[in-house]
Amino acid sequence: MRVLRRKLIEEQEEQDNLLRMEDAYVPARALGSFNGRGLWTLTVKEIMRFMKIWPQTILSPLVMTFLFYAVFAVGLGSGARTINGIPFLSFMISGLIMMAMAQSAFMTTSSSMIISKLQGNIVDILMPPLSALELTLAYTISGVVRGVLVGALGLGAFMLMMPVAIHSIGAVLFFAVVGSLMLSLMGLLTGILGDKFDHLGAAQSFFITPATFLSGTFFSASQLPPAWRGALYLNPFFYMIDGFRYGFTGASDALLLASAGMLAIISLVLFTVAYWLFAHGTRLKN
């Protein structure tokens, strides 16, 4: 009788445990064709990554921008040099801001990918249910956010020190975003294809820095001989700086729509290549 009673008690306890487990069961969330929550999480993670070291990622580009401006301001003194009727220092401000934005956007995505590879935690990004589109968008958006943030702070600081006229706020915003987008995608491709910081340094030293310095930051295309002017028009960085400068001065060396179209096409091509690399796991899974 005691044995039978003990068995009945054990069976009852087992049934109670099963009922509790059923009550506690939470069905998995259906992700659907687009994992918006995953995209948001990875984007915020990447933004917080560079915000945690803001003296290096935000303050440093601003310091370099003002050092360039100070060197030229002291070197020129009170001279009245102009370019296309615009005082040289005013002409240069928009180029310096765009240059800082471009380099910041590039470093955000490229350094993130390289560090993930070197530390071996790239698998933590590839294993979650994130598609190639969501991965590409998350990294690209983080680079654009940093670039635009650096540009906004730089412009705000210049406005505190001197009057800075804005001719077209729409052009300023468009070329700030699209220029940062293009460099963010370039950085992403560099990070995917590269395996160490030497590859990142080579891309920055032999491509990004020369292209930004020779893009019209410190000069106008009208000052160049025809042959050099043709070479300048082959530099995609020229179009983002020229369009961004138009937003402040109302003057440009290239057609505004042509500059916008060129940057949009290049960004679309870069985005497609980055998406393809993520989809096939090229240089990521092997």
N, C-alpha and C positions, 0 to 999 in steps of 0.2 A: 504494500500500500504506500509506504514512504517513497519507494523507488518510482512508482507510477506518478505520485504527486510531484516529485522532483522533475520528472520528465515533462509533465504538463507545464510546470513553472518555466522550465528552460525554453520550451516551445513558444510560450507566450512572450517571453523576453526577446526571443529571436524575431517574432512577428512585430513587436514594438520597435525594435531596432530598424527593421526593414521599412516600416512606416515613417520613421524619423528621417531615414535616408531619402525616401521619396519626396518628403516635404522639403528637404534641404536642397534637392536637385534643382539647378538653374540651367536651362538649356543654353547652348552656345549661341552667341549673337550671330545672326546671318549678316555676312559682310557685303554681299551683293557684288556687283561688277566694279564698284569703286569704293575703296576703303577710306572714307573721308576722315574718320577718327585717327587712323594710322598716319595719314598724310599730315594732319594737324600736329600729332604727337612728335613725329620726326622733325617737322619744321621748327617747332618750339624748342626741341632738344638742340638743334643746330644753332638757333639764335642764342639760346642760353649759353651755349659753349663759348661763343666769342664775347658775349656780354660779361662773362665771369672774369675775363682778362681784358677789360675795357682799356686800361692804360696802354696796352700793346696794340689792340685791334681798333680802338676808336681815337684815343688821344695821340698816338704816334703819327698817324697820317695827317692829323691836323697840325701838329708841330712841324712836320716836314713841309707842308703847304705854306705856312707862315715864314719858315726859314727861306724858302725860295723867293717869296715876295720881298722879304727884308733885304736879301742880297741884291736883287734887281733895283729896289727902291734906293738903297744906299749907293749902288754903282751909278745909277742914272742921276742921282742928286735931284736938283730942281729943274732938270732939263724938260723941255716941252716936246719931247719926241712923240710923234703920233703914228698910228697905223690905220690907213683908210679913214683919216679924220678923227680917230678915237685915241685918247691918251693911252700910251703904251701900258701903264700900270693898270688902268681900267680894262684894257684889252686882255691883259694877262690873267686877271682874277678868275674869269670863267674857265679858262683853260687849266689853271692850277686846281680848281675845285673838281673839274671833271677828271683830271689825272689822278687825284687822290681817290675819287669814287671808283675809278676803273681798277686801280691796283688793289683796293680793299676788297672789291667784289671777287677779283681773281684769287686772292689769297684765302678768302673764306672757304670756298669749295675745294680748291686744290689741297690746302693744308689738311682739311678735315679728312679727305679720302686717303691721303698719304699716311697720316697718323693712324687711321683705322687699320690700314694694311700693316704698318710696322708693329703696332700693338697687338695685332691678331684679333681685334674685336669687330672686324668687318663682317664676320659671320652673324653677329647680333643684329646687323642691318638686313642681311640677306635672308635670314630664316623667318622672320615675321611675315604675315600675309600681306605683303606690300608688293604691288605690281611694278614693272619697270617705269610706267608712267608716273606713279606716285613717288617713287624714289627720285626720279629726275626732277619732278616738280618741287619736292621738299628741299633738296640741296640747292636748286636754282633760286628758289624764293629766299632762302637764308642769305645767299650772296647778294641778291638785290636789296634786301633789307639793310645789310651792313653798308653797302655802297651808298644808298640814298641817305642813310643816317649820317654817315661821314660828310656827305655833301651838304645836308641841311645844317649841320652844326658849323661847318666851315663857312657857309654863306651867312649864317647868323652872326658869327664872330666878325666877319668882314663888315657887316652892316653896323655893328656896334662901334667900329673904328672910323668908318668913312661912309659917305652916301653911295649906295649901290643901286643904280636904276635897273628896273626890270621892264623890258619892252613887251614880252609875251610870257605870262606865267604858264600857259599851256605848253609852249615850246620847251620851257625850262623843265617842267615835270615830265614831258614825254621823253626827251633825250636823256634826262637823268635816269629814268627807269629802263629805257631800252639800252642805253649804254652800259648800265650796270648788269642788265640781263645778258648782254653779249659776253662781257668779261666773266660773269659768273659761270656761264656755260663753257667758256674756254678753260677756266680753272677746273671745272668738273671733269672735262676730257683729259686735262693734264694729270689730275689725280687718279683717274681710272687707268690710264695707260702707263703712268709712272709707278715705280716700285720703291723709290727712296727719295730723300730730300735733294740729292744731287740732280735728279731729273726735274724737280720743281725749280731748283735754282737755275738750271740751264734754260728752262723755258722763260723764266722771268728775266734773266740777264741777256739772253740772245734774241728774245722776241718781244715780250711785253714792255720792258723798259725802253728799248730803242723805238718801238712803234709809237709809244706815248710821247716821247720827246720829239719825234720827227713827224708829229701829226698836226702841227699848227698851233701848239700851245703857246709858243713864244714868237711866232711869225705868221704872216698871212701868205696865202698861196700867190697873191698878186706880186709879192716880192721875189718870187723864184723865176729862174729862166724857164722857158717852155718845157724843156726835157725833164727838169726836176719837178715841175708842176704836174706833169703827167704821172710821174712816179708817186707823187703825193696823193693823187686821186685813186691810186691802187691801194692805199692804206686805209683799211676800214675804220681805224681810230680817228682819222681826219673827220669823217662824217659825224661822229658823235660829238666831237669837240666843236666843230663848226656849227652844228645845229644848236648845241647848248649855248654857244656864244651868241647866236642870233636871238635867243630868248632874253638876253641882257642888252645887247647893243642895237638890235634891229638890222644888222648887216651880216652877210654871210658870203663865203667864196663859192659855195655850191648851191644849187637849187634846194630849197628846204624839203620839198616832197621827194626829191631824189635821195637826199640824205636819209630821210625817214624810211623810204622803201628799201634802200641798201641795208640799213641796220636790221630791219624786220626780216629780210630774206636771209641774211647771214645768221641771225639768231634762230630762225626756223631750221636752217640746215644743221647748225650746231646742236639744237635740241633733238633733232631726229637722230643724229649720230650717237648722242649720249643715251637716248632711249634704246637704240639698237644694242649698244654695248651692255647696258643693264639687262636687257631681255635675254641676251646670249651669254651673260656672265663672263664676257671677255676680260681677261686680266684681273678678274675678281674671284673666280671659283677655282683657279688653277695656279 
